[in-house]
Amino acid sequence: MLKSELILPRLKKRRDSISPLALPSDYHYLNIATQLMQLVKAYVGRSRGELADALRAYEGDSLDYRIIRGLANVLEKRCIFGNEQLVNPMELRAVLFNLGPVTVKGDLLTTTTRAQAVAETAANFNITIEEVEQALFADLMEERILLGIGEILTPLDLINRYNMEVARGLLYWAREVDIIVRDGYKDLFKYIKLFKLMHTVYPIPQHGYNIILHGPISPFVKSTIRYGLQFAKFLPALLLCQSWRMDAEVQPPNTTSSLHYTLDDSTSLRTHFKASGLFDSKLEADFSAEFEAKYGGAKRKWTLAREDELIVLGDTVMIPDFSLTHDKDGRRALIEIIGFWHPQYLQRKLKKIRQAKRGNLILLVYESANIAEGVFEEISAGEVLTFTKKPVLKEVLAAVERCAV
């Protein structure tokens, strides 16, 4: 995450709207990105403090100093720093300083020189004098050694990531984020939960949902960017969806009123978050493949879709594994496959099914899931089918015909 002083100069205001200025991937900035990457690679094996000095020297009196600092910051976050500490630096300092006061050369008041104290300490710890010097302040941030660049980036990747950091940084000052989304629900809510964002979900016409991420109520929290940091961290998750639009209410420093910050799926921004796999288990993948093989193509009567509907349950949601939609009359049924689960997850699943109260929700329960007989039937408003190795599609479709609405 970039500091606010590196973000504010990259914002453009127009009437009641504000937007980040994307850094172009032209020859000039690609050249800067390339040189920064080469500089960082040249300092592998040297201290973080030495790297910081080199970056400041590269920046010099350039008019692009804020951009250079931003690019360097993005690059540095991908670096791996560490130290192989032979001894605990704090213990080493305590022993060494207890031998003081010392001087460079002995005098009438002090008889121990620095060299003697270091030599005595080295002997106590059974290490060399050079290793004492290296370990003495090895726990300080600037003394940590650059071990390598963890994530391989091209100069274009570096510019793209910098643009993302500026774009998400504008959300530091967000009060509320209004999102329209039509797919990618599983990943989206995974990150909403991860970043502990307060939210409200509303279904919208023509398939999709309006998700409002709420800012803090407390005036004290509103006066900081602490909660806005969570909005900013979340933004790359939105780009995992294919169809979406965001309208955030933001008020950066030195503005007298709120401004609109809008983004949609046409943006050139690229997410660095990893999308989940299409299926959570082989059981789900096999169910989908078998359904398409037997009931897809020209003989299709029902269309199978993966996780395309939310069941809103107060402050959380349930995302059934599949939906089946009738090709002619539009009736729909939802399917949840319950296979191997650990007890805590299963308890949450049971609670959500009880809250859902959906008559068109069909549960396919693996009979060896270590669940007492009749538990799902008792809490479910829909149908419950059990299976031994895999769900029987003929039975599933019969249940769909009975309960689809």
Summary of the structure (lengths in Angstrom):
residues: 405
radius of gyration: 29.4
end to end distance: 46.6
largest distance: 102.9
contacts: 1133
relative contact order: 0.09
helix: 42%
strand: 21%
